[in-house]
Amino acid sequence: MRALVQRVNHARVSIEGEVRSEIGAGLLILLGVEEEDEPGDIEWLTGKISKLRIFEDDNGQMNHSILETDGEVMVISQFTLHAKTKKGTRPSYSRAAPPQKAQSLYEQFARQMGQIIGKEAKTGEFGAYMKVALENDGPVTLMIDSKNKNL
């Protein structure tokens, strides 16, 4: 499971020209689910993201997590995070989980993040063509992979 985590001032997702959800300051998480993922990946990844000290304290140092800032979270499904680009110029998405499995784990991930932060994690719509607008704060953007914990 891969997550591209962005600290944002605000973000919103629109589907067919209508805003589906939006958040203020917090985290926008683009989540890619691969075939080998299981609930243990959700536990590890949500725990890691919720404790990341990437929000500034009173001295301007990144010492606070989303848990300490009362920030919001938005989770967007993003199968392209598992693109293989080694050969040629057309990315391969063979590592991405099939839709039924990916949707189930994506929804579990969003629920788990919501439980951890104590408020609903906003989402897009799995499988829909979405437009995501955001204002990255910093910018702070991190890639985290539950299969490669050294990233």
C-alpha positions as CSV (number, residue, x, y, z in Angstrom):
1,M,0.0,0.0,0.0
2,R,1.4,3.3,-1.0
3,A,0.4,6.7,0.2
4,L,1.4,10.1,-1.1
5,V,0.8,12.4,1.9
6,Q,0.6,16.1,1.4
7,R,0.2,18.7,4.1
8,V,-2.4,21.1,2.8
9,N,-4.0,24.4,3.7
10,H,-7.2,23.1,2.0
11,A,-8.2,20.5,-0.6
12,R,-11.4,19.6,-2.5
13,V,-12.4,16.8,-4.8
14,S,-15.0,17.3,-7.6
15,I,-16.8,14.8,-9.7
16,E,-18.6,15.8,-12.9
17,G,-18.3,19.5,-11.9
18,E,-19.8,19.1,-8.4
19,V,-17.7,19.2,-5.2
20,R,-17.9,15.8,-3.5
21,S,-15.9,16.8,-0.4
22,E,-13.5,19.3,0.9
23,I,-11.2,19.9,3.9
24,G,-9.4,22.8,5.5
25,A,-5.9,22.5,6.9
26,G,-4.7,18.9,7.3
27,L,-3.6,16.0,5.1
28,L,-4.5,15.0,1.6
29,I,-3.6,11.3,1.2
30,L,-3.5,9.7,-2.3
31,L,-3.7,6.0,-1.6
32,G,-2.7,3.2,-4.0
33,V,-3.6,-0.4,-3.1
34,E,-1.7,-3.3,-4.6
35,E,-2.6,-7.0,-5.0
36,E,-0.6,-8.1,-2.0
37,D,-2.1,-5.6,0.5
38,E,-4.1,-6.8,3.5
39,P,-5.6,-5.2,6.6
40,G,-2.2,-5.3,8.4
41,D,-0.9,-2.7,5.8
42,I,-3.8,-0.4,6.8
43,E,-2.9,-0.7,10.5
44,W,0.7,0.1,9.8
45,L,0.1,2.9,7.3
46,T,-2.6,4.7,9.2
47,G,-0.5,4.5,12.4
48,K,2.5,5.9,10.6
49,I,0.6,8.8,8.9
50,S,-1.3,9.8,12.0
51,K,1.9,10.2,14.0
52,L,4.0,11.9,11.3
53,R,5.5,15.1,12.9
54,I,5.1,17.3,9.9
55,F,3.1,20.3,11.3
56,E,4.8,23.2,12.8
57,D,4.9,24.0,16.5
58,D,5.1,27.6,18.0
59,N,8.8,27.8,17.1
60,G,8.2,26.9,13.4
61,Q,9.6,23.4,13.8
62,M,7.8,20.4,12.4
63,N,7.1,18.7,15.7
64,H,3.3,18.1,15.6
65,S,1.2,15.4,14.1
66,I,-2.3,15.6,12.7
67,L,-3.5,14.3,16.1
68,E,-2.1,17.5,17.7
69,T,-3.4,20.0,15.2
70,D,-7.1,19.0,15.0
71,G,-6.6,19.0,11.2
72,E,-8.7,17.3,8.7
73,V,-7.9,14.3,6.3
74,M,-9.0,13.6,2.8
75,V,-8.2,10.2,1.2
76,I,-8.3,9.7,-2.6
77,S,-7.9,6.4,-4.3
78,Q,-4.9,6.5,-6.7
79,F,-4.0,3.2,-8.4
80,T,-1.4,5.0,-10.5
81,L,0.9,5.1,-7.5
82,H,1.8,1.5,-8.4
83,A,2.8,2.3,-11.9
84,K,5.8,0.5,-13.2
85,T,7.8,2.7,-15.6
86,K,11.0,0.6,-16.1
87,K,10.2,-0.5,-19.6
88,G,9.1,1.8,-22.4
89,T,6.9,4.8,-22.0
90,R,3.5,3.3,-21.2
91,P,3.2,2.7,-17.5
92,S,2.1,-0.7,-16.4
93,Y,-0.4,-1.0,-13.5
94,S,-0.1,-4.8,-13.1
95,R,0.8,-4.4,-9.4
96,A,-2.4,-2.5,-8.6
97,A,-5.1,-4.5,-6.8
98,P,-8.2,-5.5,-8.8
99,P,-11.1,-2.9,-8.2
100,Q,-13.1,-5.0,-5.7
101,K,-10.2,-5.6,-3.4
102,A,-8.8,-2.1,-3.8
103,Q,-12.1,-0.5,-3.0
104,S,-12.6,-2.5,0.1
105,L,-9.1,-1.7,1.5
106,Y,-9.4,1.9,0.5
107,E,-12.7,2.3,2.4
108,Q,-11.2,0.5,5.4
109,F,-8.2,2.8,5.3
110,A,-10.4,5.9,5.2
111,R,-12.6,4.6,8.1
112,Q,-9.4,3.8,10.1
113,M,-7.9,7.2,9.6
114,G,-11.2,8.8,10.7
115,Q,-11.3,6.7,13.8
116,I,-7.7,7.7,14.7
117,I,-8.2,11.4,14.2
118,G,-11.6,11.4,15.8
119,K,-13.5,12.8,12.8
120,E,-14.6,11.6,9.4
121,A,-11.9,11.3,6.8
122,K,-13.3,12.8,3.6
123,T,-13.1,10.9,0.4
124,G,-13.6,11.0,-3.3
125,E,-15.5,8.3,-5.1
126,F,-13.6,5.0,-5.9
127,G,-13.2,4.5,-9.6
128,A,-14.7,7.9,-10.6
129,Y,-12.9,10.4,-12.7
130,M,-12.1,13.1,-10.2
131,K,-10.5,16.5,-10.1
132,V,-8.5,17.2,-7.0
133,A,-7.6,20.8,-6.1
134,L,-5.3,21.6,-3.2
135,E,-3.0,24.1,-1.8
136,N,0.1,22.3,-0.6
137,D,1.5,23.8,2.6
138,G,5.3,24.1,2.7
139,P,5.3,22.3,0.4
140,V,5.4,19.1,2.4
141,T,4.9,15.9,0.4
142,L,5.9,12.4,1.5
143,M,5.7,9.0,-0.1
144,I,5.2,6.1,2.3
145,D,5.0,2.4,1.2
146,S,3.9,-0.3,3.6
147,K,6.0,-2.8,1.7
148,N,9.2,-0.6,1.7
149,K,9.3,0.8,5.2
150,N,12.7,2.4,4.5
151,L,11.3,5.0,2.0
